[in-house]
Amino acid sequence: QVHLVESGGGSVQAGGSLRLSCAASGSIFSITSMGWYRQAPGKQRELVARITSGGVANFADPVKGRFTISRDNAKNTVYLQMNSLKAEDTAVYYCNVFERGSVYWGQGTQVTVSL
């Protein structure tokens, strides 16, 4: 079992920045990919960004050029740096981890961007 703890959400004005962190702990042998999804009210959960153990990252089109993702394999931690935030980035952000064929989700952290 893998346990995920997210931190770094909050409220910010449009144009501001936030950094999310997600630390994985528990029975970890080999995490293949780590990433972030988000879900806005009334919308489906969507991929924001993910990164493989080798450092290959991919991003959803709405966040390209504004968000970066990185991971510390030694700490089993993934980070999402969010810059130039927009009101439409407001959502609950969920950490997501693939480990030995299983998917794990964090509890979610709220990000609110005001105009």
C-alpha angles and dihedrals in degrees: 000000000000123000121203125202118191128196141167104065123132145115125308139163121253111280093031131114139239133181121213124200131194122189121195122208139165130056098003122164105152126355108200101186139002127194153147132253128182137205124199121197111284093007136100122258110267138191116258102175142327137192131200127225087259092056099256108147135191130188138199112252096246092061102038112126092016105060129052129191128205138166139206105214093191090057096035087232131139126198132201116199110198118194133174090023119200132202089251090062088070107120145106107281119213128197115225129195133185112206124168093336096312128109122221130189133202122228093256134249125227120239116188122184117190129197 
